[in-house]
Structure formats: structure tokens, C-alpha cells
């Protein structure tokens, strides 16, 4: 199994005035292609920062992040935006759907940046809405959908571009147990059936059990079996 994500000796420091706030410290992490990995750790441990670095939303202070052979830390802002649109599918805790757009239109949105024909876009959108079990809800607006259904729309939007990597930031954090279980089963299916590589941040041990690999962060450092790096 080849390595899809290589995080090499990455540090991230934020600044508040002249005060340095180190978040990640010389962190290295490999994610094999086709893996479903959970990142766990207390609030403030650097989980979301690490996700943001892997997905190209933020840049490391030092170190390199290589994804499918591309060192994304070396891309300029324009290149990085294009790379994100082609390679990363995002699933957020609070869905981030646009309320004035239908489920179909929300899912179609990322395809506006592609050269697909209208027919191809329609096939893509209908295909992924079928995968997430919402073919009968494509004309509904977010407010007409339950939380679990909204998250399924968000997942359809995340996979409609056929991304290299799916990033989940607490994807079940705002859902009841039944809806959370449905979302986790769907993500498990995306990994097993569609061979999608997934990196998911979660506080929930039950959610982490769905992943095949779990890594723990403590104060910006990756812990292995609780013994440190």
C-alpha cells in the first residue's frame, strides 16, 4: 500500500502580537492510500490545525507536506486553491450548506470550477446523491432536511469531484447517535467500496472505532501507544 499523505517534521506557530503560540512541534505522519484514519486528542491539541495543513487551508511554519507526490507547502495561493478543488473533499461538523440552494445545487457547486459539461455535472450530482441515499430529496432545501440528511448532502458535495482525500472535522459532532451511526457507516462505505482515503478528527471514541487506524495528538505532538513520538 503506497503512502498518500506524508507529513514530515512539520511545526506550526501562530503569533499573537510578539507572542509565539506553538501548536504543532516537529510532527511526522504517514497516511497510506485507501486508509481511514481517526485523529483524536483533547481540545487545543492541534488536531484541526493538522487537518488544515494537510488540506492546504493553512501552511506549516516549517517542514513539508507531500500529498500524492505534490509538496503543497511550495504551491502559491492560486496553485493551492486549484489543488484543493481537485484533490480535497471537506466534511465539516456544521454541514456548511448554502440555505438558499437545494440539495442538488449545493452538491453541484464544486463542479462549477471544472470543465465538465452540463450533462456530466448532472450525472455526477445524481450519482453521489444516490450513493448517500438522498435521490428523493435533491430538490429540498437544507431547512427541509434533518441534521443527518444535511450531513449526507455535505458528504455528497465532498465526493462529487472524486477527490484524492476526504477530510472530516468532527463530522458527527452535531448529530444524534442514530444519525451519527448512519454517517459513520456511509464514510466506512466510501472507504471500503469506493477506496477513498479519509482522515477524520473526532472526540468520540465510538466514531474513532469506525476508522481502521487511530492516532492521538497531545499538545502538538503525535502520541504512539501513549508513550510519545
GILIN-V543541 format. One record per backbone hydrogen bond with DSSP energy under -1.0 kcal/mol. CO is the residue of the C=O (numbers start at 1). NH is the residue of the N-H. E is the energy in kcal/mol with one decimal. If there is no record, write none. Layout:
# GILIN-V543541
[[CO,NH,E] [CO,NH,E]]
This chain:
# GILIN-V543541
[[2,33,-3.6] [4,68,-2.6] [5,31,-2.5] [6,66,-2.6] [7,29,-2.0] [8,64,-1.9] [10,27,-3.1] [11,61,-2.1] [11,62,-1.6] [12,23,-3.2] [12,24,-1.4] [14,21,-3.4] [16,19,-2.0] [19,16,-2.5] [21,14,-2.6] [24,12,-1.8] [27,10,-3.0] [29,7,-3.2] [31,4,-2.2] [31,5,-2.0] [32,35,-1.8] [35,198,-2.7] [36,212,-2.2] [36,213,-1.6] [37,200,-3.0] [38,215,-2.9] [39,202,-2.0] [40,217,-3.1] [42,45,-1.7] [45,220,-1.7] [46,50,-2.4] [47,51,-2.2] [48,52,-2.8] [49,53,-1.9] [50,54,-2.5] [51,55,-2.4] [52,57,-2.0] [52,58,-1.8] [62,11,-1.9] [64,8,-3.0] [65,72,-1.8] [66,6,-2.7] [67,70,-1.9] [70,67,-2.7] [70,72,-1.3] [71,74,-1.7] [72,75,-1.3] [76,80,-2.9] [77,81,-2.3] [78,82,-1.9] [79,83,-2.7] [80,84,-2.8] [81,85,-2.0] [82,86,-1.4] [83,87,-1.8] [84,88,-2.4] [87,165,-2.6] [89,167,-3.2] [91,169,-2.6] [94,96,-3.1] [98,101,-1.8] [102,106,-2.7] [103,107,-2.2] [104,108,-2.1] [105,109,-1.2] [108,111,-1.7] [109,112,-1.8] [110,113,-1.1] [111,114,-1.7] [117,121,-2.6] [118,122,-2.2] [119,123,-2.2] [120,124,-2.4] [121,125,-2.9] [122,126,-2.5] [123,127,-2.0] [124,128,-2.5] [125,129,-2.2] [126,130,-1.6] [127,131,-1.8] [128,132,-2.1] [129,134,-3.3] [130,133,-1.1] [134,137,-1.9] [137,140,-1.9] [138,104,-2.7] [140,103,-2.3] [141,144,-2.2] [142,145,-2.0] [146,150,-2.6] [147,151,-2.2] [148,152,-1.7] [149,153,-2.1] [150,154,-2.2] [151,155,-2.1] [152,156,-2.4] [153,157,-2.5] [154,158,-1.8] [155,159,-1.7] [156,160,-1.1] [159,162,-2.0] [165,89,-2.4] [166,199,-2.4] [167,91,-2.6] [168,201,-3.1] [170,173,-1.8] [172,175,-1.6] [176,180,-2.9] [177,181,-2.2] [178,182,-1.9] [179,183,-2.2] [180,184,-2.5] [181,185,-2.3] [182,186,-2.0] [183,187,-2.5] [184,188,-2.3] [185,189,-2.0] [186,190,-2.4] [187,191,-1.9] [188,192,-2.8] [189,193,-2.7] [189,194,-1.1] [190,196,-2.2] [197,166,-2.9] [198,37,-3.1] [199,168,-2.6] [200,39,-3.1] [201,170,-2.3] [204,208,-2.3] [205,209,-1.4] [207,210,-1.4] [213,38,-2.9] [215,40,-2.9] [216,223,-3.6] [218,221,-1.7] [220,25,-2.1] [221,218,-2.7] [223,216,-1.0] [224,227,-2.1] [228,224,-1.5]]
